[in-house]
Amino acid sequence: MSESIQIAHFSDTHLGYRALNKIDPDSGRNQRTLDVDNAYTRVVDDILERNVDAVIHAGDVFHHSRPTWQSLRHFIRQMRRLEQAGIPTLIIAGNHDTPRIRTGGSAYSVLELALPEIAFVCDYEHVHDVTTFSDLNLHVQAIPHGALTNPDPVFVRAADGKRNVLVTHGVASGILAPGLQSEPGEQELDSHLFEPGFDYIALGHIHQTQQARENAWYSGSTERFGWGDVDAKPGYNLVELTTPGAPPTVSHVSIPGRPMVALKAVHGEGKQARDMADAVLDQLKAIKDVCAMTRVEFRNVDRPTRREAQSLLKREAEQFTWHLEVAPERATFVTSEGDAALDDSVLDLHALFNEFVAMRAPTYQNQAFSTMLLERGGKALADAIVADESVMPEDDTLA
């Protein structure tokens, strides 16, 4: 047994993600889809340069459970590079990869035929002991997202005398604000999964790289996606394991992604549309990065002035930024005390909905109704977003 091994742990690559309807002029494909593809390639490039001993992908390879042909092709091409290098590799399914209907079938059932040297764990069974890494004296247990949705709890077990790694995809307690979800359908990880007998626990789902427990880390995503990722640092974790039971050495390897910049909010009191637009343009000029996605929020401005400022920016901002988004008008919710309130942080649709339900909860007759509203409303919102983002394989080159 070698004195130490190195594992590349990455996750949340979301191949097939598309947004903004901006088209790459050379391929005719959605530019954000290409950004995500390119990020995946850069991760594999870096892994191969470092000559690691093992690779683990902790879920959400694809953005949809039925990925496009282009996404499948890109994934296979990159993973064959790891196969050809002889690097043992494990991939588990995250919530985006897992079909909502258990009998619906998974893209992984085909991919494991195309990539026979790579271990895939994607179904609803509880725990998989992965034998791919046995030559490294490495015992790996993998829990895909589907197994976490079962009514029975998942039990894990470290092996004596071996390096032990657990791989799963979900939310460790304390990572998100109480009562909030990053998206409907995510699974909270039970505390017993963080058994100290595991030398390293490779987590997926959260896009910000961070240590979740003494022996557990999120690698973060390989690209930035929604505006909840504005502070994310794309990349992967490089993990060194020595003797069984010894603490790991974990470092985050940054990978270039498309910059995402949240501008300072522009207040509209006493300002004309021209003044507000100029305040935004001044910030864009200071960034000096025409490849960046940017976002600004207008506050305390009437609708006609807001629309005029947006119109000005639509014509004038393009020379300073790849994409400028003006945040939707801020919804104001009334709390049970009668006060209008909303957090100043940038919130996505899921967070806005969750906050609305939390604020209204004291007015509901019972907690069960609040829970049902959160679950069913969140699912409806997720379905609407997926329907809006979904693209059929034959249409991918057109959108």
Long-range contacts (C-beta under 8 A, 24 or more apart in sequence): 1-136, 1-137, 2-53, 2-136, 3-242, 3-243, 4-240, 4-241, 4-242, 5-53, 5-54, 5-136, 5-138, 5-163, 5-240, 5-241, 6-50, 6-52, 6-53, 6-54, 6-238, 6-239, 6-240, 7-52, 7-53, 7-54, 7-55, 7-56, 7-165, 7-200, 7-202, 7-238, 7-239, 7-240, 7-241, 8-47, 8-50, 8-52, 8-54, 8-55, 8-56, 8-236, 8-237, 8-238, 8-239, 9-56, 9-58, 9-200, 9-202, 9-217, 9-219, 9-236, 9-237, 9-238, 9-239, 10-43, 10-55, 10-56, 10-57, 10-58, 10-219, 10-222, 10-235, 10-236, 10-237, 11-57, 11-58, 11-59, 11-60, 11-94, 11-169, 11-202, 11-203, 11-204, 11-205, 11-218, 11-219, 11-220, 11-221, 12-58, 12-59, 12-60, 12-94, 12-204, 12-205, 12-206, 12-207, 12-219, 12-220, 12-221, 12-222, 13-39, 13-40, 13-43, 13-57, 13-60, 13-61, 13-62, 13-221, 13-222, 13-223, 14-60, 14-61, 14-62, 14-63, 14-96, 14-221, 14-223, 14-225, 15-40, 15-61, 15-62, 15-63, 15-67, 15-71, 15-74, 15-75, 16-62, 16-63, 16-64, 16-67, 16-68, 16-70, 16-71, 16-391, 16-396, 17-63, 17-223, 17-225, 17-389, 18-63, 18-389, 18-391, 18-396, 18-399, 19-225, 19-389, 20-293, 20-323, 21-399, 22-322, 22-323, 27-397, 28-397, 28-398, 29-70, 29-396, 29-397, 30-396, 30-399, 32-258, 33-70, 33-71, 33-396, 35-223, 35-257, 35-258, 36-63, 36-222, 36-223, 37-71, 37-74, 39-222, 39-223, 39-234, 39-255, 39-257, 40-74, 40-75, 40-78, 40-222, 41-74, 41-78, 42-222, 42-255, 42-256, 43-222, 43-235, 43-236, 43-255, 44-78, 44-79, 44-81, 44-82, 46-236, 46-253, 46-255, 47-82, 47-87, 47-236, 48-81, 48-82, 48-85, 50-238, 52-87, 52-238, 53-87, 53-88, 53-136, 54-87, 54-88, 54-89, 54-90, 54-133, 54-136, 54-138, 55-82, 55-87, 55-88, 55-89, 55-90, 56-89, 56-90, 56-91, 56-140, 56-165, 56-167, 56-202, 57-89, 57-90, 57-91, 57-92, 57-204, 58-92, 58-94, 58-167, 58-168, 58-169, 58-202, 58-203, 58-204, 58-205, 58-219, 59-92, 59-93, 59-94, 59-95, 59-96, 59-97, 59-144, 59-145, 59-168, 59-169, 59-204, 59-205, 60-94, 60-95, 60-96, 60-97, 60-169, 60-204, 60-205, 61-91, 61-93, 61-94, 61-97, 62-96, 62-97, 62-107, 63-96, 63-389, 64-96, 64-386, 64-389, 64-390, 65-96, 65-97, 65-98, 65-99, 65-100, 65-104, 65-106, 65-107, 66-99, 66-107, 67-107, 68-391, 68-392, 68-393, 68-396, 69-393, 69-394, 69-396, 70-393, 70-396, 70-397, 71-396, 72-107, 72-111, 75-111, 76-111, 76-114, 76-115, 79-115, 79-118, 80-115, 82-118, 83-115, 83-117, 83-118, 88-117, 88-119, 88-132, 88-133, 88-135, 88-136, 89-117, 89-118, 89-119, 89-132, 90-118, 90-119, 90-121, 90-130, 90-132, 90-133, 90-140, 90-142, 90-167, 91-118, 91-119, 91-120, 91-121, 91-122, 92-120, 92-121, 92-122, 92-142, 92-143, 92-144, 92-145, 92-167, 92-168, 92-169, 92-204, 93-120, 93-121, 93-122, 93-123, 93-144, 93-145, 93-146, 93-169, 94-144, 94-145, 94-169, 94-204, 94-205, 95-145, 95-169, 95-183, 95-185, 95-186, 95-187, 95-205, 97-122, 97-145, 98-122, 98-144, 98-145, 98-146, 102-146, 121-167, 122-146, 123-147, 124-149, 124-150, 126-150, 126-152, 126-154, 126-155, 127-154, 127-155, 127-156, 133-165, 136-163, 137-162, 137-163, 137-244, 138-162, 138-163, 138-164, 138-165, 138-241, 139-163, 139-164, 139-165, 140-164, 140-165, 140-166, 140-167, 141-165, 141-166, 141-167, 142-166, 142-167, 142-168, 143-167, 143-168, 143-169, 143-193, 144-168, 144-169, 145-169, 145-170, 145-187, 148-187, 148-189, 149-187, 153-190, 153-192, 154-190, 154-193, 155-192, 156-192, 156-193, 156-195, 156-198, 157-195, 157-197, 158-195, 158-197, 158-198, 161-244, 162-244, 163-199, 163-241, 163-243, 163-244, 164-197, 164-198, 164-199, 164-200, 164-244, 165-198, 165-199, 165-200, 165-201, 165-202, 165-241, 166-193, 166-195, 166-198, 166-200, 166-201, 166-202, 167-201, 167-202, 167-204, 168-193, 168-201, 168-202, 168-203, 168-204, 169-203, 169-204, 169-205, 170-203, 170-205, 171-205, 171-206, 172-203, 172-212, 172-213, 172-216, 174-212, 175-206, 175-210, 175-212, 175-218, 179-354, 179-358, 180-351, 180-354, 180-355, 180-358, 181-350, 181-354, 181-378, 182-206, 182-228, 182-350, 182-351, 183-350, 183-378, 183-382, 184-350, 184-375, 184-378, 184-379, 184-381, 184-382, 185-378, 185-379, 185-382, 199-241, 199-244, 199-245, 199-246, 199-247, 199-248, 200-239, 200-241, 200-248, 200-250, 202-237, 202-239, 207-232, 208-232, 208-233, 209-233, 209-235, 209-237, 209-252, 211-250, 215-247, 215-248, 217-250, 219-252, 220-252, 222-255, 222-257, 223-257, 223-258, 224-257, 224-258, 224-260, 224-293, 226-348, 227-260, 227-262, 227-295, 227-325, 227-346, 227-348, 228-346, 228-348, 228-351, 229-260, 230-260, 230-261, 230-262, 230-295, 230-346, 258-291, 258-292, 258-293, 258-322, 259-289, 259-291, 259-292, 259-293, 260-292, 260-293, 260-294, 260-295, 261-287, 261-289, 261-292, 261-293, 261-294, 261-295, 262-294, 262-295, 262-296, 262-346, 263-294, 263-295, 263-296, 264-296, 265-296, 265-297, 265-298, 265-299, 265-344, 266-296, 266-297, 266-298, 266-299, 267-298, 267-299, 267-300, 267-301, 268-298, 268-299, 268-300, 268-301, 268-302, 268-305, 268-306, 269-300, 271-301, 271-305, 272-305, 273-305, 273-306, 273-308, 273-309, 273-311, 273-312, 274-309, 274-312, 276-301, 276-305, 276-309, 277-309, 277-312, 277-313, 277-316, 280-309, 280-313, 280-317, 280-324, 281-313, 281-316, 281-317, 281-320, 284-317, 284-320, 284-321, 284-324, 285-320, 287-320, 287-321, 289-321, 290-319, 290-320, 290-321, 290-322, 291-322, 292-321, 292-322, 293-321, 293-322, 293-323, 293-325, 294-321, 294-323, 294-324, 294-325, 295-324, 295-325, 295-326, 295-327, 295-346, 296-324, 296-325, 296-326, 296-327, 297-326, 297-327, 297-330, 297-346, 298-326, 298-327, 298-329, 299-330, 303-329, 331-356, 333-359, 333-360, 334-359, 335-359, 336-362, 336-363, 349-381, 349-385, 350-378, 350-381, 350-382, 353-377, 353-378, 353-381, 354-378
